[in-house]
Amino acid sequence: MWEARAAEGRGEELLAWVRGQRLAAEPLRRETLRAPQDRVLVVTWWEGAYDEEVPELPEPPGELVTRAVHRWRFESLDVRTG
């Protein structure tokens, strides 16, 4: 999971920048979300073990964000629908 907070008034630019980024390999799924305070979140799903190397989105240009990107890795334990 990749999360960044845009600089004041730059949320749409950050969102466009994220959407334009390509990874070195294609994940099983990639979802882009946004939240209040111009936060942009990208969640990717990968085949393989938790500790395997996977491509990461880079840091955006400094003028687009208020702080460094936050990154977290999670392991899927349960999937429920409905």
Secondary structure by P-SEA (a helix, b strand, c coil): cbbbbbcccaaaaaaaaaaaccccccccbbbbbbbccbbbbbbbbbccccccbbbbbcccccccccccbbbbbbbbcccccc
